[in-house]
C-alpha cells in the first residue's frame, strides 16, 4: 500500500511546475520504527540531554549528516526511483523542530523529457506515510517538521512537539538514481532549545476576520543572528556603504517587524564583504544548477568560508539579469539551517530593484531602504519556514498538502474567487477585505508587494513557526 500511495503522490506532483520560490513519496518498511527508537537509532533520540534554559547565548542545534549509499527500488511509469532507509526523529518540547536536507547529483533534470526531483517521505508515529509541505528542487530538497502548529490542517496527520514524552516520527529520502551508483547525502538539523510554556501549549484555529491571530503576545523574547554579506567587485560595490549603519533604516525596519508582540524576535547583525565579479549581479536565479557561473546556487555553494552556521546568511547584491525586477530570494522554504556551502545556504536581496531615485550604485533613500527592509523580513520568513499566505492565483482546493496557501490554520486567506477582474491573479486590492477569506494583503508573507502598501502583519502562528527554527534562540 505504501508504494502505491507513493506512486500516486509522485504522479500528482510531477504534473505541477517546480519553481525556486517555492512537495513526496516513500516506501520504507516502518515495522522497525519503534525498535529503532528504543535501540538508539533516532537521529535526535533522547530526552537525556539537559534542556537549555530560556536565557541561552547561541542557537542550540544537533546536526546529523550522513552519506546514503544504498536504496530500494520502486517504479513509476517505467521510471526508477530509490528510497533510502528511514531515519527516525523525535519532536518534543526539548527537541521542538528539525530541518532536513538531501542532495544527489543526477542527470534527470529536463522538465521537457525526464524530470525527477529529489524528495522526502515522512511517517507519523504509527508508520503512516505522508507528504510534507516542502517544495522540491531537482538535485536537492529542504524540509522541516513541524511546518505549523496543526499537522492535521496541512498534512492530515498528527504532527506535534507539545508532548513531554515526545512524538516519534521518521523520514526517508527518494532519489532518481540508485545511491549505490551515485551516492547521495542528507542532514538532519534538530533544534535543542527547550520551549517556553506558551510555545509548548500554543493552540489556535481559523477565524472570521482579517485580524485573526494578530493579538498574540509571546512571553519571552528570542534572538536571531544575521550575517550580512555585501558583494563587491574591487571598488565597484553593490552598495556604497557596506556597513550596518549604511543600511540602518532597512535593518531597523526588519527589526521592527520581527520585534512585534506576535513574533518577539530581536535581530543581531554582523557584517562582511565578498569580493567577486561573478556575483555582483547574478545571471541566474536557480539554486538547482549550482555549478553554473553567476547563479544563485553557485553563490551559496562556493562561499562557505564567509558563511556562518549559526546565523542567517544574507547576501546583498546589485541586481540580477535573468528576470529583471526581482527583489530578493530565499534559498529554500526552509533554507538549509546550520549547514554552510549548500545550494540553500542563504538568502539574497538586490539593491537596485528597490530604487525609486538616485543613480545606480548610490545610497538608497529612506523610503527605498524601508522597502528593502520589508523584502529582507519577507525572504527571511521564507528561509525560516514561512510560505506565502496564498499564491498568486489565490487559495483553492482541499488537497493535502495544499500548495495554494500556507500550512497555517490561523492565517487569513484570500480565495481565488476574489479575482474579480479575471486576470487569474489575486492582487493587493482584491485581498484587502475585513473577513477571513478575502484578506491577507497586509501580511508580511502576502505573495506580492508594491513598495507602498504597509505589509508588516504577522500572526501568532507565523511567529510560532519563526521561533521554532533552530537559528532562533
C-alpha positions in Angstrom: 0.0 0.0 0.0 2.8 2.4 0.8 4.4 2.0 -2.6 1.1 2.5 -4.4 0.5 5.6 -2.2 3.9 6.9 -3.1 3.3 6.4 -6.8 0.1 8.3 -6.7 1.8 11.2 -4.9 4.6 11.4 -7.3 2.2 11.3 -10.3 0.4 14.2 -8.9 3.4 16.3 -8.0 5.4 15.7 -11.2 2.4 17.2 -13.1 3.0 20.6 -11.4 5.7 23.0 -12.2 8.7 23.1 -9.8 9.9 26.6 -9.1 12.5 28.0 -6.9 10.3 30.3 -4.9 8.8 27.6 -3.6 6.0 18.7 -2.2 6.8 13.3 -1.6 6.7 9.6 -1.8 8.3 6.9 0.2 8.2 3.2 0.6 10.3 2.3 3.6 9.3 -0.6 5.8 8.4 1.1 9.1 7.8 -2.1 11.1 11.1 -1.5 13.0 10.4 2.2 13.7 9.8 1.8 17.4 12.6 -0.8 17.8 15.0 1.7 16.2 14.0 4.3 18.7 14.4 2.1 21.7 17.7 0.9 20.4 19.1 4.4 20.0 18.5 4.6 16.2 16.9 8.0 16.4 18.8 10.9 14.8 17.9 13.0 17.8 16.7 10.5 20.3 16.6 11.1 23.9 15.3 13.3 26.5 18.6 12.5 28.3 20.3 15.8 27.3 20.0 18.6 29.8 17.5 21.0 28.3 18.5 24.6 27.7 17.2 27.4 29.9 15.4 30.2 28.2 18.4 32.5 28.5 20.8 31.0 26.0 23.7 32.7 24.3 23.6 31.0 20.9 21.4 28.7 18.8 21.2 25.1 20.1 21.5 22.6 17.2 22.2 18.9 16.9 23.5 18.0 13.4 23.4 14.5 11.9 25.0 14.4 8.4 25.4 11.2 6.5 26.1 9.6 3.2 23.4 7.4 1.5 25.0 4.6 -0.5 22.1 2.2 -1.0 18.4 2.4 -1.8 15.3 0.2 -2.5 13.8 0.5 -6.0 10.3 1.3 -6.9 8.9 2.2 -10.3 6.6 4.9 -11.6 5.5 4.8 -15.3 8.5 2.7 -16.0 10.9 5.2 -14.4 13.0 4.1 -11.4 13.3 5.8 -8.1 15.1 4.6 -5.0 14.3 5.3 -1.4 16.7 5.3 1.5 16.4 3.6 4.8 14.3 5.6 7.3 15.8 7.9 9.8 13.7 8.5 13.0 13.4 11.8 14.7 11.6 12.9 17.8 9.5 16.1 18.3 9.2 17.2 21.9 9.4 20.4 24.0 13.2 19.9 24.2 13.5 18.9 20.5 10.8 21.2 19.0 11.8 21.1 15.3 14.0 19.5 12.7 15.3 20.7 9.4 16.0 18.2 6.6 18.3 18.4 3.7 19.1 15.9 0.9 21.2 16.0 -2.3 22.0 13.8 -5.2 23.8 14.9 -8.4 21.9 13.1 -11.3 21.0 13.7 -14.9 17.2 13.6 -14.8 16.8 17.4 -14.9 15.0 18.3 -18.1 11.3 19.1 -17.4 10.5 18.6 -21.1 11.8 15.0 -21.1 12.6 13.2 -17.9 12.4 15.3 -14.8 12.8 13.6 -11.4 13.4 15.7 -8.3 14.9 14.6 -5.0 12.1 14.3 -2.4 11.5 13.1 1.2 8.7 10.9 2.6 7.6 11.4 6.2 6.0 8.9 8.6 3.9 9.5 11.7 4.3 7.5 14.9 2.0 4.8 13.5 4.2 4.3 10.4 1.7 6.0 8.0 3.5 7.9 5.3 2.5 11.4 4.1 3.6 14.4 2.1 5.0 17.3 3.9 4.7 20.9 2.7 8.2 21.4 1.2 8.9 22.5 -2.4 11.2 20.2 -4.4 14.3 21.0 -6.4 16.0 18.8 -9.0 19.1 17.9 -7.1 18.3 19.0 -3.5 15.5 19.3 -1.1 14.9 21.0 2.2 12.0 20.3 4.5 11.1 20.7 8.2 8.9 19.4 10.9 6.6 20.9 12.0 5.5 23.3 9.3 2.7 24.7 11.6 1.0 24.1 14.9 -1.7 21.9 13.5 -0.5 18.9 11.5 -4.0 17.8 10.6 -4.5 21.1 8.8 -1.6 20.9 6.4 -0.7 17.2 6.2 -3.8 15.4 7.5 -1.6 13.7 10.1 -0.9 14.3 13.8 2.5 16.2 14.0 3.2 17.8 17.3 6.0 18.9 19.6 3.9 19.5 22.7 4.1 16.1 24.4 6.8 15.9 27.1 7.3 12.2 26.3 7.9 13.1 22.6 6.4 12.1 19.3 8.4 9.6 17.3 8.5 10.2 13.5 10.6 9.2 10.6 11.8 10.3 7.2 13.3 8.6 4.1 14.7 10.2 1.0 13.9 9.4 -2.6 16.4 9.6 -5.4 16.2 9.2 -9.2 19.5 7.2 -9.4 20.4 4.2 -7.1 22.6 5.7 -4.4 24.8 2.6 -4.7 25.8 4.0 -8.1 25.6 7.7 -7.4 25.9 8.4 -3.7 23.5 10.8 -2.1 23.9 12.9 1.1 21.5 14.1 3.7 21.4 16.0 7.0 19.0 16.4 9.9 19.5 19.5 12.0 17.5 19.5 15.2 16.6 22.4 17.4 17.5 21.6 21.0 16.2 24.8 22.6 13.6 23.9 25.2 10.3 25.6 24.6 8.7 28.1 26.8 5.3 27.0 28.2 3.4 29.3 25.9 5.2 27.9 22.9 4.7 24.3 24.0 1.0 24.7 24.5 0.3 27.1 21.8 -3.1 26.4 20.1 -5.1 28.3 17.6 -7.7 27.9 14.8 -9.4 29.7 12.0 -11.3 32.8 12.4 -13.9 35.2 11.0 -11.9 38.4 10.4 -8.7 39.8 8.9 -7.3 40.3 12.4 -7.2 36.7 13.3 -4.0 35.8 15.2 -2.7 39.4 15.4 -3.3 39.8 19.1 -0.9 37.1 20.3 1.7 38.2 22.8 4.6 35.9 23.4 6.1 35.9 27.0 9.8 35.8 26.2 11.8 37.5 23.5 14.1 35.4 21.3 17.2 36.3 19.2 18.3 35.7 15.6 21.8 36.3 14.3 22.1 37.6 10.7 25.4 37.6 8.8 25.2 40.5 6.3 27.4 39.8 3.2 27.9 42.8 1.0 29.1 41.8 -2.5 31.6 43.9 -4.4 33.9 43.7 -7.4 37.0 45.5 -6.3 36.0 49.1 -5.7 32.7 48.5 -7.5 30.2 47.8 -4.7 26.6 46.6 -4.7 26.1 49.2 -2.0 28.4 52.2 -1.4 28.3 52.0 2.4 28.7 48.3 3.2 28.1 48.6 6.9 25.2 48.1 9.3 25.0 51.9 9.6 24.8 52.2 5.8 21.6 50.3 5.7 20.3 51.3 9.2 16.8 52.3 8.0 16.3 49.0 6.2 17.6 46.9 9.1 15.6 48.9 11.6 12.5 48.2 9.5 13.2 44.5 9.5 13.9 44.6 13.3 10.6 46.4 14.0 8.6 43.8 12.0 10.2 40.8 13.9 10.0 42.6 17.3 6.2 42.9 17.3 4.4 41.0 20.0 3.2 38.2 17.8 6.8 37.3 17.0 9.2 38.9 19.6 12.5 38.1 17.8 15.4 40.5 18.2 17.9 40.5 15.4 21.7 40.9 15.8 23.9 41.7 12.8 27.5 41.0 11.8 29.0 42.4 8.5 31.5 41.0 6.0 32.2 41.6 2.3 32.6 39.2 -0.6 34.9 40.4 -3.4 33.6 38.7 -6.6 33.0 40.0 -10.1 30.9 36.8 -10.7 28.2 37.6 -8.2 27.9 41.4 -8.1 25.0 40.9 -10.4 23.5 37.4 -10.8 22.8 36.0 -14.2 20.8 33.0 -12.9 18.4 32.8 -10.0 18.5 29.0 -10.0 19.7 27.1 -6.9 19.4 23.8 -8.8 22.2 24.3 -11.3 24.8 25.3 -8.7 27.8 24.8 -11.0 26.6 27.5 -13.5 28.6 30.7 -13.4 26.8 33.6 -11.9 24.0 31.5 -10.4 22.4 31.9 -7.0 23.2 28.2 -6.3 26.9 28.7 -7.1 27.0 31.8 -4.9 25.7 29.8 -1.9 27.8 26.7 -2.6 31.1 28.5 -3.2 31.2 30.9 -0.3 31.1 28.7 2.7 34.3 30.4 4.1 32.4 33.6 4.8 29.1 32.0 5.9 28.1 31.3 9.4 26.3 28.1 10.5 24.7 29.8 13.5 23.3 32.8 11.6 21.1 33.5 8.6 23.5 34.4 5.8 22.1 37.4 3.9 23.9 38.3 0.6 23.4 41.8 -0.7 24.0 42.1 -4.5 23.4 44.9 -7.0 20.8 43.2 -9.2 20.0 40.2 -11.4 19.8 40.0 -15.1 17.8 36.8 -15.7 14.3 38.2 -14.9 14.6 41.8 -14.0 12.9 43.5 -11.1 13.3 40.6 -8.6 13.7 42.0 -5.1 15.1 39.0 -3.3 15.1 35.2 -3.0 15.4 32.7 -0.2 17.5 29.6 -0.8 14.5 27.5 0.3 11.4 27.2 2.5 13.1 26.5 4.8 16.7 27.2 3.9 19.4 24.7 4.9 19.8 25.8 8.5 23.1 25.1 10.2 24.8 24.0 7.0 27.3 26.0 5.1 28.0 25.7 1.4 24.8 24.0 0.2 22.6 25.4 -2.6 20.1 26.5 0.0 22.6 28.1 2.5 21.4 31.7 2.4 19.1 34.4 1.0 19.8 37.3 -1.2 18.4 40.8 -1.7 19.0 43.1 -4.7 19.6 46.8 -4.2 18.7 48.3 -7.5 15.1 47.0 -7.9 14.3 48.8 -4.6 15.5 52.2 -6.0 13.0 54.9 -6.8 15.5 57.8 -7.0 19.3 58.4 -7.4 21.8 56.7 -9.7 22.9 53.1 -9.8 25.3 52.4 -7.0 24.3 55.4 -4.9 22.8 55.5 -1.4 19.2 54.4 -1.2 16.6 56.9 0.1 15.0 56.3 3.5 11.8 55.2 1.7 13.6 52.8 -0.5 15.5 51.4 2.4 12.2 50.8 4.2 11.0 48.9 1.2 14.3 46.9 1.3 13.7 46.1 4.9 10.3 44.7 4.1 12.0 42.4 1.5 14.6 41.3 4.0 11.9 40.4 6.5 9.8 38.6 3.8 12.7 36.5 2.4 14.0 35.7 5.9 10.5 34.5 6.7 10.8 32.0 3.8 14.2 30.9 5.0 13.0 30.3 8.5 9.9 28.3 7.3 7.1 30.6 6.3 5.2 30.3 3.0 3.2 33.0 1.1 -0.2 33.3 2.8 -1.7 32.4 -0.6 0.0 32.0 -4.0 -0.8 34.3 -6.9 -4.0 32.6 -8.1 -5.5 32.6 -4.6 -6.5 29.8 -2.2 -8.4 26.9 -3.8 -8.9 23.2 -3.4 -8.7 20.9 -0.3 -5.8 18.5 -1.1 -3.0 17.6 1.3 -0.8 19.4 1.1 -2.5 22.4 -0.4 0.1 24.4 -2.2 -2.2 27.3 -3.0 -1.9 28.6 0.6 0.4 28.4 3.7 0.2 25.5 6.1 -1.0 27.6 9.0 -4.6 27.3 10.2 -4.6 30.8 11.8 -3.7 32.8 8.7 -6.5 34.8 7.0 -6.8 33.7 3.3 -7.6 35.3 0.0 -9.5 32.8 -2.1 -9.4 32.5 -5.9 -12.9 33.8 -6.1 -11.5 37.2 -5.1 -10.0 37.6 -8.5 -12.8 39.9 -9.6 -11.0 41.4 -12.7 -10.5 38.0 -14.3 -6.7 38.2 -14.8 -6.1 35.0 -12.8 -4.2 36.8 -10.0 -5.4 38.0 -6.6 -3.8 41.3 -6.0 -3.5 43.6 -3.0 -6.8 45.5 -3.7 -8.7 42.2 -4.1 -7.3 40.8 -0.8 -7.8 43.8 1.5 -11.2 42.8 2.9 -12.2 42.5 6.5 -13.2 38.9 6.5 -11.1 35.7 7.0 -11.4 34.6 3.3 -11.0 38.0 1.5 -7.9 39.4 3.2 -4.2 38.9 3.9 -2.8 41.6 1.7 -1.3 43.4 4.7 0.5 40.3 5.9 4.3 40.3 5.5 4.1 37.0 3.6 1.5 38.0 1.0 2.7 36.9 -2.4 3.0 40.3 -3.9 4.1 43.8 -2.8 4.1 47.2 -4.3 6.6 49.2 -2.2 3.8 51.4 -0.9 1.3 49.2 1.0 2.3 48.5 4.6 2.7 44.7 4.7 4.0 44.1 8.2 1.4 41.9 9.9 2.4 38.5 11.3 0.1 36.2 13.2 1.0 34.4 16.4 1.2 31.1 14.5 3.6 32.7 12.0 5.6 33.9 14.9 5.5 30.4 16.4 7.0 29.0 13.2 9.8 31.5 13.2 10.5 30.8 16.9 10.7 27.1 16.2 13.6 27.4 13.7 16.9 26.2 15.1 18.6 29.5 14.3 16.3 31.3 16.7 17.3 31.1 20.4 
